[in-house]
Amino acid sequence: MEMTPPLAIILLNDSARPTARKLQQLYPEALIHGLRGRVTDADIAFPQTAAHLQELFRSGAPIIGLCASAILIRCLAPVLADKLSEPPVIAMADDGGSVVPLLGGHHGANALAREIADAFSTHAAITTTSDIHYNIALDSPPAGLEIANPQDMKAFVGKLRDGEKIRLTGAHDWLAQSDLPIAEDGSLCIEVTTKAVAGDTGKLVYHPKSLALGLGCERNTDPSEVITLVKEVIERNNLSPLAIGWVGSIDVKADERAIHSVAAHFGLAPRFFDAARLESETPRLATPSDIVFREVGCHGVSEGAALAAAGSSGTLIVPKAKSKRATCALAEAIMPIDAHAVGKIQGKLSVIGIGPGQDAWRTPEASRLIGEATDLVAYSLYLDLLGSRIAGKTRHDFGLGEEETRVRAALDLAAEGRNVALISSGDIGIYAMATLVFELIEREQKAGWDRLDIEVTPGISALQAAAARSGAPLGHDFCTISLSDLLTPWEVIESRITAAAEGDFVISFYNPVSMKRRTQLQVAKEILLRHRPEQTPVIIARNLGRETESVTFVPLVDLDPEQVDMLTLVMVGSSESRLTTTNSGAKSWVYTPRGYAGKMNKQALKTGTEK
């Protein structure tokens, strides 16, 4: 299921920062978006307000603008189109004194505004008609209830305001607690049902999400086969697909693409039960199977999952139906099902590089995945760098040298059904934890690890940061070499240095020294001096992206390993790398030509010959 982007708090100047921070405490998953040049220390910096707001709006992100309403209105006017799909947009005074839902009032903005107003002890300026007159937003039903014909809402409310009364078929507390004019002989109708019923301008139909869809299938079944089976079963039993409130199976299918595809078809994330829980439903199964028991440890997967989700008061309303490689069953609960609380999700492991740690160099994808995670696993310093952005999440801190223990912990937590972020500085795939994740999964063959949803997201590496700070040293071929011999024999490292020197690569040396290891960089320098000029520029980059950052240049012949520490990256240019200056010699840069000058000279010679 596609995730809703995290709430965006729009900050156009630092004067509104206290309000933004209070909002972020209220909504820990929210990200502060700050206008570059006017706002410091934002989760996401943007250069142009209108373009950024429009992008957020199109993505479906809820927006709270700490600015004048007119700014939001003017910026978003060009992208307003479908009232039924717009996300919540709220304007809020920078001191928190006023809260105005501008858009998406019945898609969460009104409720969000009221919640914010309560927290700030102020007033939410709600202006939508049904909220005011009937104490209910008919086009914004609560979680677990879905309107079938929103296109008829405007005409229906118009008739309601003209004095017509409503006949209610079915029941729901949300309707009963409103001030709607309910009458047995009402000319208008509201029906609450799981059946596929048509509505019109005089009849609104709401479907409670009280149907649990249990699934089973053979490994690697084509998703289209399972979706077709489910659609046929729903249609044959005159049920509404909008009433499907839960989709799931047995936990050995947690990574089955077909199960996830069916759940996504209904706008849900699949949930899973272990075999013991499904086996406890055996007395209620319509078609128990000894064959299924021998295979997975329970007498029924699809029926058992549906009944387990519907609860002890639920009823199996559609016994197991089959296609060639799949089964499905439906059970009905007495109340809408909270899909987030029944069964376990497929565990997720996000393997995340956060760059040097500063907000501006962390990708939006990394911020999103950290925001979605429930548990964070990392070396303590990396978590500290994230500051208040991880408030409310469970930290699992590890020390240096505990890399394998750290990765095992992340995998085990995710296997429990949690959303886990394994975090490293720089790019987690470059001399970091990502490779160990896949190595352990392959080596140990644990079923729980093998079923995880794994996502790897890049970060800005020390290699990239050093290159950007120093100019363009990576303009031509380059390589990276770690000088740490803890995992790689020194003889292998030395042969790689020699090969890179002979190949005339720009070389980035990671882990150049340590407290106990002081000679390797000196050996690397001696090897390089045999193959490139003494004046080859060397970049010494320390604490990149942090307050104590320093970037200096020295000729290769003057490189002193004693001036290098564990927090330093050493980048040695090729024989073609150059040192140049700008600002009348005040600023130095290193670059490695890629051959454009030679190409232009050849083109000039060719043109001259043709003339």
Disulfide bonds with the S-S distance in Angstrom:
none
